[in-house]
Amino acid sequence: MRIELFTIVVEDYDPAIEFFTGVLGFDLVEDSPSLTNDGRPKRWVVVRPPGAETAVLLARADGERQAAVVGEQLGGRVGFFLRVDDFEETYARMKAAGVEFVGEPRAESYGSVAVFLDIAGNRWDLLGPAPM
C-alpha cells in the first residue's frame, strides 16, 4: 500500500505549475485536459519531486467552497513536508526565488527546518538532514 497522490487546491494551474517546477524543482508528470463531473473542462496536473513516488495533484478551485480553502486546506497548520539533502543550498535558492518563509531556519532533533508558504498559502516544512 502507498499514497500515490494528494491534492492541493490552487487558484490557477499555470502559476502553480511554475511554482512547483520552477521554484521547488518538482517534475511536471502530467498536464492533460479533463472534465469535471458535470462535463466542464479542467486539467489533470500532477507534479512530483525528482525521484519521489508520491505526487501532488494541482486542482484549480471550482466554485466558492473550494476557492475558500485555497491556502487554508489545513487550517493554518504545517501539513506538507519536503525533505532535502542540502538544506542550506535549497533554502538559499528558494529565498532567492522569492519563496516566503515564516521565520528563520532552526535546528531540531530530526534535522534543520524552516516553514515556507506555497503559492496557495499552505504551510510546508523544508527539512534537512538530522545532525550526526
Buried (B, 14 or more C-beta within 10 A) or exposed (E): EEEEEEEBBBBEBEBBBEBBEEBBBBBBEEBEEEEEEEEEEBBBBBBBBEEEEEBBBBBBBBEEEBEEBBBEBEEEEBBBEBBBEEBEEBBEBBEEEEBEBEEEBEEEEEBBBBBBBBBBBBBBBBBBEEEE
